[in-house]
Amino acid sequence: MTRLQRLSANLFRAWWLAEQQFPQSVFDAIAECIGELEATHRGDVVFAVEARLGLEAVARGFTPRQRAENVFAELEVWDTEDNAGVLIYVLLAERAIEIVADRGIARRVPQARWDAICADTAAAFSRGEFKTGAVATIEAVSALLRELMPTVPGQRHHNELTDRPVLL
């Protein structure tokens, strides 16, 4: 997407529909899914939705990936005992999905796997399937975490980050 296309998307695309695309019922389903699946691995998943970027940020070339990395830091997704926090970031205006993983998991998962999950999410969202797409994304991320960082027998997963999605 060119800078002009990004400016246009953040100015005119239906970003104001964020609460229709992600109503409370979808946020409730996301929170429930995260809570259930985190019991199967040692990671912590955070789901964040942002309607749009500021036009000044876009004009300066600030990308959805850079914003996702900033949100990762702002929400302290990096601050988990096993360094296994994962942020799923959705920028509605640009139809961008980014996954940012902490170092404990990022070094073990090739970027191509994260990109494939993001592509599947984008496809579901483009069909208007926001709940289905979000839940499938959380399931895919959790499957990776379960494979690479399963729970320790006899130990309960300590939930260090909120399961409730964040609307930025």
DSSP file (Angstrom, degrees, kcal/mol; ACC not computed):
  #  RESIDUE AA STRUCTURE BP1 BP2  ACC     N-H-->O    O-->H-N    N-H-->O    O-->H-N    TCO  KAPPA ALPHA  PHI   PSI    X-CA   Y-CA   Z-CA
    1    1 A M              0   0    0      0, 0.0    93,-0.0     0, 0.0     2,-0.0   0.000 360.0 360.0 360.0 128.7    0.0    0.0    0.0
    2    2 A T     >  -     0   0    0      1,-0.1     4,-2.5     4,-0.0     5,-0.2  -0.258 360.0-107.1 -73.0 166.5    1.5    3.4   -1.0
    3    3 A R  H  > S+     0   0    0      1,-0.2     4,-2.8     2,-0.2     5,-0.2   0.896 122.3  51.8 -62.4 -39.2    1.6    6.2    1.5
    4    4 A L  H  > S+     0   0    0      2,-0.2     4,-2.5     1,-0.2    -1,-0.2   0.912 110.4  48.1 -64.2 -41.9   -1.2    8.0   -0.4
    5    5 A Q  H  > S+     0   0    0      2,-0.2     4,-2.7     1,-0.2    -2,-0.2   0.896 112.2  50.0 -63.1 -39.9   -3.4    4.9   -0.2
    6    6 A R  H  X S+     0   0    0     -4,-2.5     4,-2.5     2,-0.2    -2,-0.2   0.917 110.2  49.5 -65.9 -42.8   -2.6    4.5    3.5
    7    7 A L  H  X S+     0   0    0     -4,-2.8     4,-1.5     1,-0.2    -2,-0.2   0.935 113.1  47.4 -59.7 -46.2   -3.5    8.2    4.1
    8    8 A S  H  X>S+     0   0    0     -4,-2.5     4,-3.6     1,-0.2     5,-0.7   0.919 111.7  50.0 -61.3 -44.9   -6.8    7.7    2.2
    9    9 A A  H  X5S+     0   0    0     -4,-2.7     4,-1.2     1,-0.2     6,-0.3   0.916 112.5  46.3 -61.4 -43.7   -7.6    4.4    4.1
   10   10 A N  H  <5S+     0   0    0     -4,-2.5    -1,-0.2     1,-0.2    -2,-0.2   0.724 121.0  39.6 -73.7 -20.1   -7.0    6.0    7.5
   11   11 A L  H  <5S+     0   0    0     -4,-1.5    -2,-0.2    -5,-0.2    -1,-0.2   0.865 133.0  14.3 -91.4 -43.5   -9.0    9.1    6.6
   12   12 A F  H  <5S+     0   0    0     -4,-3.6    -3,-0.2    -5,-0.2    -2,-0.1   0.707  90.4 105.1-112.9 -24.0  -11.9    7.6    4.6
   13   13 A R  S  <<S-     0   0    0     -4,-1.2     2,-3.7    -5,-0.7     3,-0.4  -0.220  90.4 -92.4 -62.7 156.6  -12.2    3.8    5.1
   14   14 A A  S >  S+     0   0    0      1,-0.2     3,-1.6     2,-0.1    -1,-0.2  -0.173  73.7 141.4 -70.9  53.2  -15.0    2.7    7.4
   15   15 A W  G >   +     0   0    0     -2,-3.7     3,-1.4     1,-0.3    -1,-0.2   0.750  61.3  71.5 -65.4 -23.6  -12.8    2.7   10.5
   16   16 A W  G 3  S+     0   0    0     -3,-0.4     3,-0.5     1,-0.3    -1,-0.3   0.566  82.4  73.0 -71.5  -5.9  -15.8    4.1   12.4
   17   17 A L  G X>  +     0   0    0     -3,-1.6     4,-2.6     1,-0.2     3,-1.2   0.309  61.8 112.0 -87.1   9.7  -17.4    0.7   12.1
   18   18 A A  H <> S+     0   0    0     -3,-1.4     4,-2.6     1,-0.3    -1,-0.2   0.876  76.4  49.1 -52.3 -43.6  -15.0   -0.7   14.7
   19   19 A E  H 34 S+     0   0    0     -3,-0.5    -1,-0.3     1,-0.2    -2,-0.1   0.732 112.2  49.0 -73.8 -20.1  -17.7   -1.3   17.3
   20   20 A Q  H <4 S+     0   0    0     -3,-1.2    -2,-0.2     2,-0.1    -1,-0.2   0.850 115.7  42.7 -80.3 -37.4  -19.9   -2.9   14.7
   21   21 A Q  H  < S+     0   0    0     -4,-2.6    -2,-0.2     1,-0.3    -3,-0.2   0.827 130.0  27.8 -76.9 -31.9  -17.2   -5.2   13.5
   22   22 A F  S  < S+     0   0    0     -4,-2.6    -1,-0.3    -5,-0.3    -2,-0.1  -0.565  83.6 168.5-128.5  67.4  -16.0   -5.9   17.1
   23   23 A P    >>  -     0   0    0      0, 0.0     4,-2.3     0, 0.0     3,-0.8  -0.163  55.2 -89.4 -71.2 174.7  -19.0   -5.5   19.3
   24   24 A Q  H 3> S+     0   0    0      1,-0.3     4,-3.0     2,-0.2     5,-0.2   0.857 127.0  59.3 -53.7 -38.7  -19.0   -6.6   22.9
   25   25 A S  H 3> S+     0   0    0      2,-0.2     4,-1.9     1,-0.2    -1,-0.3   0.875 107.9  45.1 -63.0 -36.2  -20.2  -10.1   21.9
   26   26 A V  H <> S+     0   0    0     -3,-0.8     4,-2.5     2,-0.2    -1,-0.2   0.911 112.9  50.5 -71.9 -42.5  -17.1  -10.6   19.7
   27   27 A F  H  X S+     0   0    0     -4,-2.3     4,-2.6     1,-0.2    -2,-0.2   0.898 110.0  51.4 -60.8 -39.1  -14.9   -9.2   22.5
   28   28 A D  H  X S+     0   0    0     -4,-3.0     4,-2.4    -5,-0.2    -1,-0.2   0.918 110.6  48.0 -62.6 -43.6  -16.5  -11.6   24.9
   29   29 A A  H  X S+     0   0    0     -4,-1.9     4,-2.4     2,-0.2    -2,-0.2   0.888 112.1  49.7 -64.9 -39.2  -15.9  -14.6   22.6
   30   30 A I  H  X S+     0   0    0     -4,-2.5     4,-2.7     2,-0.2     5,-0.2   0.938 111.5  48.1 -64.4 -46.8  -12.3  -13.5   22.1
   31   31 A A  H  X S+     0   0    0     -4,-2.6     4,-2.5     1,-0.2    -2,-0.2   0.907 112.8  48.5 -61.2 -42.8  -11.7  -13.2   25.8
   32   32 A E  H  X S+     0   0    0     -4,-2.4     4,-2.5     2,-0.2    -1,-0.2   0.916 111.9  49.2 -63.7 -43.4  -13.3  -16.6   26.5
   33   33 A C  H  X S+     0   0    0     -4,-2.4     4,-2.6     2,-0.2     5,-0.3   0.931 112.2  47.5 -62.5 -47.1  -11.2  -18.2   23.7
   34   34 A I  H  X S+     0   0    0     -4,-2.7     4,-2.4   129,-0.2    -2,-0.2   0.941 112.7  49.8 -60.2 -47.1   -7.9  -16.7   25.0
   35   35 A G  H  X S+     0   0    0     -4,-2.5     4,-0.6    -5,-0.2    -2,-0.2   0.911 113.7  44.8 -59.0 -45.0   -8.7  -17.8   28.6
   36   36 A E  H >< S+     0   0    0     -4,-2.5     3,-0.7     1,-0.2    -1,-0.2   0.928 117.0  43.8 -65.8 -45.5   -9.5  -21.4   27.6
   37   37 A L  H >< S+     0   0    0     -4,-2.6     3,-2.0     1,-0.2     4,-0.2   0.792 101.5  66.0 -76.6 -27.8   -6.5  -21.9   25.3
   38   38 A E  H >< S+     0   0    0     -4,-2.4     3,-1.1     1,-0.3    -1,-0.2   0.748  90.0  68.2 -64.9 -20.1   -4.0  -20.2   27.6
   39   39 A A  T << S+     0   0    0     -3,-0.7    -1,-0.3    -4,-0.6   118,-0.2   0.621  96.4  56.0 -70.3 -10.9   -4.6  -23.1   30.0
   40   40 A T  T <  S+     0   0    0     -3,-2.0   111,-0.8    -4,-0.1     2,-0.3   0.430 114.9  24.3-102.6  -0.5   -2.9  -25.4   27.4
   41   41 A H  B <  S-A  150   0A   0     -3,-1.1   105,-0.1   109,-0.3   111,-0.1  -0.938  75.2-112.9-153.3 173.2    0.4  -23.5   27.1
   42   42 A R  S    S+     0   0    0    107,-2.9    40,-0.3   103,-0.4    42,-0.2   0.343  81.6 100.7 -95.6   6.2    2.7  -21.2   29.0
   43   43 A G        -     0   0    0    106,-0.3     2,-0.4    99,-0.1    42,-0.2  -0.329  63.5-137.3 -85.2 170.8    2.2  -18.2   26.6
   44   44 A D  E     -b   85   0B   0     40,-1.7    42,-2.8    33,-0.1     2,-0.4  -0.992  16.0-157.3-130.4 123.8    0.1  -15.1   27.1
   45   45 A V  E     -b   86   0B   0     -2,-0.4     2,-0.4    40,-0.2    42,-0.2  -0.854   7.0-171.4-106.2 133.0   -2.0  -13.9   24.1
   46   46 A V  E     -b   87   0B   0     40,-2.8    42,-3.0    -2,-0.4     2,-0.5  -0.988   7.0-158.5-123.1 133.7   -3.2  -10.3   23.8
   47   47 A F  E     -b   88   0B   0     -2,-0.4   119,-2.6    40,-0.2     2,-0.4  -0.957  14.2-178.3-114.1 122.0   -5.6   -9.2   21.1
   48   48 A A  E     -bc  89 166B   0     40,-3.1    42,-2.5    -2,-0.5     2,-0.4  -0.972   9.9-165.0-126.7 137.5   -5.7   -5.5   20.2
   49   49 A V  E     -bc  90 167B   0    117,-3.0   119,-3.2    -2,-0.4     2,-0.4  -0.974   4.9-175.6-121.6 131.9   -7.9   -3.6   17.7
   50   50 A E  E     -b   91   0B   0     40,-3.1    42,-2.4    -2,-0.4    43,-0.3  -0.996  18.7-150.5-127.4 133.1   -7.2   -0.1   16.5
   51   51 A A  S    S-     0   0    0     -2,-0.4    42,-2.1     1,-0.2     2,-0.3   0.935  71.1 -27.5 -68.2 -47.2   -9.6    1.7   14.2
   52   52 A R        -     0   0    0     40,-0.2     2,-0.3    41,-0.1    -1,-0.2  -0.985  57.6-108.3-161.9 164.2   -7.0    3.9   12.4
   53   53 A L        -     0   0    0     -2,-0.3     2,-0.1    -3,-0.1    38,-0.0  -0.678  47.2 -94.4 -94.4 155.6   -3.6    5.5   12.7
   54   54 A G     >  -     0   0    0     -2,-0.3     4,-2.0     1,-0.1     3,-0.2  -0.426  31.6-123.8 -65.8 145.2   -3.2    9.3   13.0
   55   55 A L  H  > S+     0   0    0      1,-0.2     4,-2.8     2,-0.2     5,-0.2   0.841 110.3  56.7 -63.3 -33.4   -2.7   11.0    9.6
   56   56 A E  H  > S+     0   0    0      2,-0.2     4,-1.8     1,-0.2    -1,-0.2   0.912 106.8  49.4 -63.7 -41.7    0.6   12.5   10.8
   57   57 A A  H  4>S+     0   0    0     -3,-0.2     5,-2.7     2,-0.2     4,-0.3   0.915 113.1  46.6 -63.4 -42.7    2.0    9.1   11.7
   58   58 A V  H ><5S+     0   0    0     -4,-2.0     3,-1.7     1,-0.2    -2,-0.2   0.920 109.6  53.9 -65.5 -43.6    1.0    7.8    8.3
   59   59 A A  H 3<5S+     0   0    0     -4,-2.8    -1,-0.2     1,-0.3    -2,-0.2   0.836 106.8  52.5 -60.6 -32.9    2.5   10.8    6.5
   60   60 A R  T 3<5S-     0   0    0     -4,-1.8    -1,-0.3    -5,-0.2    -2,-0.2   0.502 124.1-105.9 -81.2  -3.1    5.8   10.2    8.3
   61   61 A G  T < 5 +     0   0    0     -3,-1.7     2,-0.4    -4,-0.3    -3,-0.2   0.633  58.7 165.1  90.9  14.6    5.8    6.6    7.1
   62   62 A F      < -     0   0    0     -5,-2.7    -1,-0.3    -6,-0.2    -2,-0.1  -0.538  26.8-147.6 -67.6 119.8    4.8    4.9   10.4
   63   63 A T     >  -     0   0    0     -2,-0.4     4,-2.3     1,-0.1     5,-0.2  -0.417  23.3-112.6 -92.1 162.7    3.8    1.4    9.4
   64   64 A P  H  > S+     0   0    0      0, 0.0     4,-2.6     0, 0.0     5,-0.2   0.872 119.7  55.3 -58.3 -35.7    1.2   -1.0   10.9
   65   65 A R  H  > S+     0   0    0      2,-0.2     4,-2.4     1,-0.2     5,-0.2   0.927 107.3  48.1 -63.8 -44.0    4.1   -3.2   12.0
   66   66 A Q  H  > S+     0   0    0      1,-0.2     4,-2.1     2,-0.2    -1,-0.2   0.903 112.1  49.6 -63.4 -39.9    5.8   -0.3   13.8
   67   67 A R  H  X S+     0   0    0     -4,-2.3     4,-2.8     2,-0.2    -2,-0.2   0.917 109.1  52.3 -64.3 -41.8    2.5    0.5   15.5
   68   68 A A  H  X S+     0   0    0     -4,-2.6     4,-2.6     1,-0.2    -2,-0.2   0.910 109.0  50.2 -59.8 -41.9    2.1   -3.2   16.5
   69   69 A E  H  X S+     0   0    0     -4,-2.4     4,-1.6     2,-0.2    -1,-0.2   0.884 111.0  49.2 -64.7 -37.6    5.6   -3.1   18.1
   70   70 A N  H  X S+     0   0    0     -4,-2.1     4,-3.1     2,-0.2    -2,-0.2   0.918 111.6  48.2 -65.7 -43.1    4.7    0.0   20.0
   71   71 A V  H  X S+     0   0    0     -4,-2.8     4,-2.9     2,-0.2     6,-0.2   0.895 106.5  58.0 -63.8 -39.6    1.5   -1.5   21.2
   72   72 A F  H  <>S+     0   0    0     -4,-2.6     5,-2.3    -5,-0.2     6,-0.6   0.910 113.4  39.5 -53.7 -44.7    3.4   -4.6   22.2
   73   73 A A  H ><5S+     0   0    0     -4,-1.6     3,-1.2     3,-0.2    -2,-0.2   0.920 114.1  52.6 -72.7 -45.1    5.6   -2.4   24.5
   74   74 A E  H 3<5S+     0   0    0     -4,-3.1    -2,-0.2     1,-0.3    -3,-0.2   0.880 113.8  42.9 -59.9 -39.6    2.7   -0.2   25.7
   75   75 A L  T 3<5S-     0   0    0     -4,-2.9    -1,-0.3    -5,-0.2    -2,-0.2   0.425 109.1-127.0 -87.4   1.8    0.7   -3.1   26.8
   76   76 A E  T X 5 +     0   0    0     -3,-1.2     3,-1.5    -5,-0.2    -3,-0.2   0.852  53.3 155.2  55.8  40.7    3.8   -4.8   28.3
   77   77 A V  T 3 < +     0   0    0     -5,-2.3     8,-0.2     1,-0.3    25,-0.2   0.752  69.4  62.8 -66.0 -23.3    3.2   -8.0   26.4
   78   78 A W  T 3  S+     0   0    0     -6,-0.6     2,-1.3     1,-0.2    -1,-0.3   0.603  81.9  87.3 -73.4 -13.0    7.0   -8.6   26.7
   79   79 A D    <   +     0   0    0     -3,-1.5     2,-0.3    -6,-0.1    -1,-0.2  -0.411  58.6 119.8 -95.9  61.4    6.7   -8.7   30.5
   80   80 A T  S >  S-     0   0    0     -2,-1.3     3,-1.6    -3,-0.1     5,-0.1  -0.899  70.5-116.6-122.1 155.1    5.9  -12.4   31.1
   81   81 A E  T 3  S+     0   0    0     -2,-0.3    -1,-0.1     1,-0.3    -2,-0.0   0.869 115.6  36.5 -56.4 -42.5    7.9  -15.0   33.1
   82   82 A D  T 3  S-     0   0    0    -40,-0.3    -1,-0.3    67,-0.0    -3,-0.1   0.301 107.1-119.7 -95.0   9.8    8.7  -17.2   30.1
   83   83 A N  S <  S+     0   0    0     -3,-1.6    21,-1.5     1,-0.1    22,-0.6   0.914  76.6 128.1  51.1  45.4    9.1  -14.3   27.6
   84   84 A A        +     0   0    0    -42,-0.2   -40,-1.7    20,-0.2     2,-0.3  -0.140  21.5 137.7-126.1  36.0    6.2  -15.9   25.7
   85   85 A G  E     -b   44   0B   0    -42,-0.2    17,-2.8    -8,-0.2     2,-0.4  -0.637  31.7-166.0 -81.2 142.7    3.8  -13.0   25.2
   86   86 A V  E     -bD  45 101B   0    -42,-2.8   -40,-2.8    -2,-0.3     2,-0.5  -0.994   5.4-156.9-132.9 126.7    2.1  -12.7   21.8
   87   87 A L  E     -bD  46 100B   0     13,-3.2    13,-2.2    -2,-0.4     2,-0.6  -0.890   2.7-162.3-103.0 129.6    0.3   -9.7   20.5
   88   88 A I  E     -bD  47  99B   0    -42,-3.0   -40,-3.1    -2,-0.5     2,-0.5  -0.963  19.2-168.7-105.7 113.9   -2.3  -10.0   17.8
   89   89 A Y  E     -bD  48  98B   0      9,-3.3     9,-2.7    -2,-0.6     2,-0.5  -0.905   9.3-168.1-113.3 129.9   -2.8   -6.5   16.4
   90   90 A V  E     -bD  49  97B   0    -42,-2.5   -40,-3.1    -2,-0.5     2,-0.7  -0.974   6.7-169.3-119.7 122.7   -5.6   -5.4   14.0
   91   91 A L  E  >> -bD  50  96B   0      5,-3.0     5,-2.2    -2,-0.5     4,-0.6  -0.908   8.2-168.3-109.9 101.2   -5.5   -2.1   12.3
   92   92 A L  T >45S+     0   0    0    -42,-2.4     3,-1.0    -2,-0.7   -40,-0.2   0.880  77.9  57.2 -62.0 -45.2   -9.0   -1.8   10.7
   93   93 A A  T 345S+     0   0    0    -42,-2.1    -1,-0.2   -43,-0.3   -41,-0.1   0.859 119.3  31.7 -58.2 -37.2   -8.5    1.2    8.4
   94   94 A E  T 345S-     0   0    0     -3,-0.4    -1,-0.3     2,-0.1    -2,-0.2   0.403 104.3-126.1 -99.9   1.5   -5.7   -0.5    6.6
   95   95 A R  T <<5 +     0   0    0     -3,-1.0     2,-0.4    -4,-0.6    -3,-0.2   0.897  58.1 154.8  52.3  42.7   -7.0   -4.0    7.0
   96   96 A A  E   < -D   91   0B   0     -5,-2.2    -5,-3.0     2,-0.0     2,-0.4  -0.833  29.0-170.4-105.3 138.1   -3.6   -4.9    8.5
   97   97 A I  E     -D   90   0B   0     -2,-0.4     2,-0.4    -7,-0.2    -7,-0.2  -0.998   9.1-179.8-125.7 130.2   -3.0   -7.7   11.0
   98   98 A E  E     -D   89   0B   0     -9,-2.7    -9,-3.3    -2,-0.4     2,-0.5  -0.978  15.3-156.4-130.0 142.9    0.3   -8.1   12.7
   99   99 A I  E     -D   88   0B   0     -2,-0.4     2,-0.5   -11,-0.2   -11,-0.2  -0.986  10.3-173.2-118.5 125.4    1.6  -10.6   15.2
  100  100 A V  E     -D   87   0B   0    -13,-2.2   -13,-3.2    -2,-0.5     2,-0.4  -0.978   7.2-167.9-119.2 123.9    4.4   -9.6   17.5
  101  101 A A  E     -D   86   0B   0     -2,-0.5   -15,-0.2   -15,-0.2   -23,-0.1  -0.872  22.7-113.1-114.9 144.8    5.9  -12.3   19.7
  102  102 A D    >>  -     0   0    0    -17,-2.8     4,-3.2    -2,-0.4     3,-1.7  -0.238  40.7 -97.9 -67.6 163.3    8.3  -12.0   22.6
  103  103 A R  H 3> S+     0   0    0      1,-0.3     4,-1.2     2,-0.2   -19,-0.1   0.746 117.8  66.3 -59.8 -27.7   11.8  -13.3   22.3
  104  104 A G  H 34 S+     0   0    0    -21,-1.5    -1,-0.3     1,-0.2   -20,-0.2   0.776 121.2  18.6 -67.2 -24.5   11.1  -16.6   24.1
  105  105 A I  H X> S+     0   0    0     -3,-1.7     3,-1.5   -22,-0.6     4,-0.7   0.703 114.7  68.7-112.8 -33.8    8.8  -17.6   21.3
  106  106 A A  H >< S+     0   0    0     -4,-3.2     3,-1.0     1,-0.3    -3,-0.2   0.875  97.3  53.7 -58.8 -40.4    9.8  -15.4   18.3
  107  107 A R  T 3< S+     0   0    0     -4,-1.2    -1,-0.3     1,-0.2    -3,-0.1   0.649 110.3  49.3 -70.8 -11.7   13.2  -17.0   17.9
  108  108 A R  T <4 S+     0   0    0     -3,-1.5    -1,-0.2     1,-0.1    -2,-0.2   0.491 103.7  63.7-104.4  -5.8   11.5  -20.4   17.6
  109  109 A V  S << S-     0   0    0     -3,-1.0    -1,-0.1    -4,-0.7     5,-0.1  -0.973  81.9-127.9-123.4 120.4    8.8  -19.5   15.0
  110  110 A P    >>  -     0   0    0      0, 0.0     3,-1.5     0, 0.0     4,-1.2  -0.349  22.3-120.7 -63.4 145.0    9.8  -18.4   11.5
  111  111 A Q  H 3> S+     0   0    0      1,-0.3     4,-2.8     2,-0.2     5,-0.2   0.817 110.5  67.9 -56.1 -31.9    8.2  -15.2   10.4
  112  112 A A  H 3> S+     0   0    0      1,-0.2     4,-2.0     2,-0.2    -1,-0.3   0.839  97.3  52.5 -59.8 -33.4    6.5  -17.0    7.5
  113  113 A R  H <> S+     0   0    0     -3,-1.5     4,-1.8     2,-0.2    -1,-0.2   0.916 110.9  46.0 -69.6 -42.1    4.3  -18.9   10.0
  114  114 A W  H  X S+     0   0    0     -4,-1.2     4,-2.4     1,-0.2    -2,-0.2   0.927 112.2  52.3 -63.3 -43.3    3.2  -15.7   11.6
  115  115 A D  H  X S+     0   0    0     -4,-2.8     4,-2.4     1,-0.2    -2,-0.2   0.878 107.1  52.3 -61.2 -38.5    2.6  -14.2    8.2
  116  116 A A  H  X S+     0   0    0     -4,-2.0     4,-2.1     2,-0.2    -1,-0.2   0.902 109.3  49.2 -65.1 -40.8    0.4  -17.2    7.1
  117  117 A I  H  X S+     0   0    0     -4,-1.8     4,-2.1     1,-0.2    -2,-0.2   0.924 111.4  49.8 -63.0 -43.7   -1.7  -16.8   10.2
  118  118 A C  H  X S+     0   0    0     -4,-2.4     4,-2.8     1,-0.2    -2,-0.2   0.894 109.1  52.2 -62.1 -40.5   -2.1  -13.1    9.5
  119  119 A A  H  X S+     0   0    0     -4,-2.4     4,-2.2     2,-0.2    -1,-0.2   0.906 109.4  49.2 -63.4 -41.9   -3.1  -13.8    5.9
  120  120 A D  H  X S+     0   0    0     -4,-2.1     4,-2.0     2,-0.2    -1,-0.2   0.898 112.1  49.0 -63.5 -39.6   -5.8  -16.3    7.0
  121  121 A T  H  X S+     0   0    0     -4,-2.1     4,-2.8     2,-0.2     5,-0.2   0.937 109.8  50.6 -64.3 -47.1   -7.1  -13.7    9.5
  122  122 A A  H  X S+     0   0    0     -4,-2.8     4,-2.4     1,-0.2    -2,-0.2   0.889 109.0  52.4 -59.1 -40.0   -7.2  -11.0    6.8
  123  123 A A  H  X S+     0   0    0     -4,-2.2     4,-1.0     2,-0.2    -1,-0.2   0.919 110.9  46.6 -63.2 -43.8   -9.1  -13.3    4.5
  124  124 A A  H ><>S+     0   0    0     -4,-2.0     5,-2.5     1,-0.2     3,-0.6   0.925 113.0  49.2 -64.3 -44.1  -11.7  -14.0    7.2
  125  125 A F  H ><5S+     0   0    0     -4,-2.8     3,-1.9     1,-0.2    -2,-0.2   0.879 105.0  58.0 -63.6 -37.4  -12.1  -10.3    8.0
  126  126 A S  H 3<5S+     0   0    0     -4,-2.4    -1,-0.2     1,-0.3    -2,-0.2   0.773 105.0  52.1 -65.3 -23.8  -12.5   -9.4    4.3
  127  127 A R  T <<5S-     0   0    0     -4,-1.0    -1,-0.3    -3,-0.6    -2,-0.2   0.405 123.7-108.2 -87.1   1.2  -15.5  -11.7    4.3
  128  128 A G  T < 5S+     0   0    0     -3,-1.9     2,-1.3     1,-0.1     3,-0.3   0.606  79.5 133.8  82.6  12.0  -16.9   -9.9    7.3
  129  129 A E     >< +     0   0    0     -5,-2.5     4,-2.4     1,-0.2     5,-0.2  -0.575  15.5 151.9 -95.7  71.4  -16.2  -12.8    9.6
  130  130 A F  H  > S+     0   0    0     -2,-1.3     4,-2.4     2,-0.2     5,-0.2   0.919  71.8  43.1 -72.3 -44.6  -14.6  -10.9   12.4
  131  131 A K  H  > S+     0   0    0     -3,-0.3     4,-2.6     2,-0.2     5,-0.2   0.959 118.3  45.0 -65.0 -50.2  -15.5  -13.3   15.3
  132  132 A T  H  > S+     0   0    0      1,-0.2     4,-2.5     2,-0.2    -2,-0.2   0.917 115.6  47.7 -59.9 -45.2  -14.6  -16.4   13.3
  133  133 A G  H  X S+     0   0    0     -4,-2.4     4,-2.0     2,-0.2    -1,-0.2   0.905 112.7  47.9 -63.9 -43.0  -11.4  -14.8   12.0
  134  134 A A  H  X S+     0   0    0     -4,-2.4     4,-2.3    -5,-0.2    -2,-0.2   0.934 113.8  46.3 -64.7 -46.0  -10.3  -13.6   15.5
  135  135 A V  H  X S+     0   0    0     -4,-2.6     4,-2.5     1,-0.2    -2,-0.2   0.912 112.0  51.0 -64.5 -42.1  -11.0  -17.0   17.2
  136  136 A A  H  X S+     0   0    0     -4,-2.5     4,-2.3    -5,-0.2    -1,-0.2   0.875 109.7  51.4 -62.9 -36.3   -9.2  -18.9   14.4
  137  137 A T  H  X S+     0   0    0     -4,-2.0     4,-2.6     2,-0.2     5,-0.2   0.930 110.4  47.4 -65.3 -45.8   -6.2  -16.6   14.8
  138  138 A I  H  X S+     0   0    0     -4,-2.3     4,-2.6     1,-0.2    -2,-0.2   0.899 112.0  51.1 -63.3 -40.2   -6.1  -17.2   18.6
  139  139 A E  H  X S+     0   0    0     -4,-2.5     4,-2.1     2,-0.2    -1,-0.2   0.909 111.1  47.9 -62.8 -42.0   -6.4  -20.9   18.0
  140  140 A A  H  X S+     0   0    0     -4,-2.3     4,-1.7     2,-0.2    -2,-0.2   0.916 114.1  45.9 -66.6 -43.2   -3.5  -20.9   15.5
  141  141 A V  H  X S+     0   0    0     -4,-2.6     4,-2.3     1,-0.2    -2,-0.2   0.920 113.2  50.4 -64.5 -43.1   -1.3  -18.9   17.8
  142  142 A S  H  X S+     0   0    0     -4,-2.6     4,-2.9    -5,-0.2    -2,-0.2   0.853 105.0  57.1 -65.2 -34.6   -2.2  -21.1   20.7
  143  143 A A  H  X S+     0   0    0     -4,-2.1     4,-1.9     2,-0.2    -1,-0.2   0.909 108.7  46.8 -62.6 -40.9   -1.4  -24.2   18.7
  144  144 A L  H  X S+     0   0    0     -4,-1.7     4,-2.4     2,-0.2     5,-0.3   0.928 113.9  47.5 -64.2 -44.2    2.1  -22.9   18.1
  145  145 A L  H  X S+     0   0    0     -4,-2.3     4,-3.2     1,-0.2  -103,-0.4   0.888 110.7  51.6 -64.7 -38.8    2.5  -22.0   21.8
  146  146 A R  H  < S+     0   0    0     -4,-2.9    -1,-0.2     1,-0.2    -2,-0.2   0.882 112.5  47.0 -64.6 -38.1    1.2  -25.4   22.9
  147  147 A E  H  < S+     0   0    0     -4,-1.9    -2,-0.2    -5,-0.2    -1,-0.2   0.896 125.6  28.0 -69.0 -41.9    3.7  -27.1   20.6
  148  148 A L  H  < S+     0   0    0     -4,-2.4    -2,-0.2     1,-0.2    -3,-0.2   0.724 135.5  23.7 -97.3 -24.0    6.7  -25.0   21.7
  149  149 A M  S  < S+     0   0    0     -4,-3.2  -107,-2.9    -5,-0.3  -106,-0.3  -0.449  76.9 176.6-141.9  63.1    5.7  -24.1   25.3
  150  150 A P  B     -A   41   0A   0      0, 0.0  -109,-0.3     0, 0.0    -4,-0.1  -0.180  41.6 -87.0 -66.1 163.0    3.3  -26.6   26.7
  151  151 A T        -     0   0    0   -111,-0.8     5,-0.1     1,-0.1  -109,-0.1  -0.327  43.7-112.0 -65.1 154.0    2.1  -26.4   30.2
  152  152 A V    >   -     0   0    0      3,-0.1     3,-2.5    -3,-0.1    -1,-0.1  -0.783  38.3-104.9 -88.9 126.8    4.2  -28.1   32.8
  153  153 A P  T 3  S+     0   0    0      0, 0.0     3,-0.1     0, 0.0    -1,-0.1  -0.239 106.2  16.7 -52.8 133.1    2.5  -31.2   34.3
  154  154 A G  T 3  S+     0   0    0      1,-0.2     2,-0.4    -3,-0.0    -2,-0.0   0.337 107.2 100.5  86.6  -7.7    1.3  -30.4   37.8
  155  155 A Q    <   -     0   0    0     -3,-2.5     2,-0.3     3,-0.0    -1,-0.2  -0.923  65.8-137.4-114.5 137.2    1.6  -26.6   37.3
  156  156 A R        -     0   0    0     -2,-0.4     2,-0.2    -3,-0.1  -117,-0.1  -0.707  31.6-104.8 -88.5 140.0   -1.3  -24.3   36.6
  157  157 A H        -     0   0    0     -2,-0.3     2,-0.8  -118,-0.2  -115,-0.1  -0.461  29.3-138.4 -63.8 127.9   -0.7  -21.6   33.9
  158  158 A H        -     0   0    0     -2,-0.2     2,-0.8  -116,-0.1    -1,-0.1  -0.820  13.5-140.0 -91.2 110.4   -0.3  -18.2   35.6
  159  159 A N        +     0   0    0     -2,-0.8  -115,-0.1     1,-0.2     4,-0.1  -0.603  29.0 171.0 -75.4 109.2   -2.2  -15.7   33.5
  160  160 A E        +     0   0    0     -2,-0.8     2,-0.3     2,-0.1    -1,-0.2   0.665  58.2  44.3 -95.9 -18.9    0.0  -12.6   33.5
  161  161 A L  S    S-     0   0    0   -116,-0.1  -116,-0.1     1,-0.0   -85,-0.1  -0.861  94.9 -84.9-127.0 159.5   -1.8  -10.5   30.9
  162  162 A T        -     0   0    0     -2,-0.3     4,-0.1     1,-0.1    -2,-0.1  -0.310  21.0-157.4 -64.7 142.2   -5.4   -9.6   30.3
  163  163 A D        +     0   0    0   -117,-0.1  -129,-0.2     2,-0.1    -1,-0.1   0.669  69.4  98.0 -86.9 -21.2   -7.6  -12.0   28.2
  164  164 A R  S    S-     0   0    0      1,-0.1  -117,-0.1  -130,-0.1  -136,-0.1  -0.499  84.1-113.6 -70.7 129.2  -10.0   -9.2   27.4
  165  165 A P        -     0   0    0      0, 0.0     2,-0.5     0, 0.0  -117,-0.2  -0.227  27.3-128.5 -59.7 154.4   -9.3   -7.6   23.9
  166  166 A V  E     -c   48   0B   0   -119,-2.6  -117,-3.0    -4,-0.1     2,-0.7  -0.927  10.9-155.7-110.7 126.7   -8.0   -4.1   23.9
  167  167 A L  E      c   49   0B   0     -2,-0.5  -117,-0.2  -119,-0.2  -119,-0.1  -0.907 360.0 360.0-100.4 113.7   -9.7   -1.4   21.8
  168  168 A L              0   0    0   -119,-3.2  -118,-0.2    -2,-0.7    -1,-0.1   0.443 360.0 360.0 -89.5 360.0   -7.1    1.3   21.1
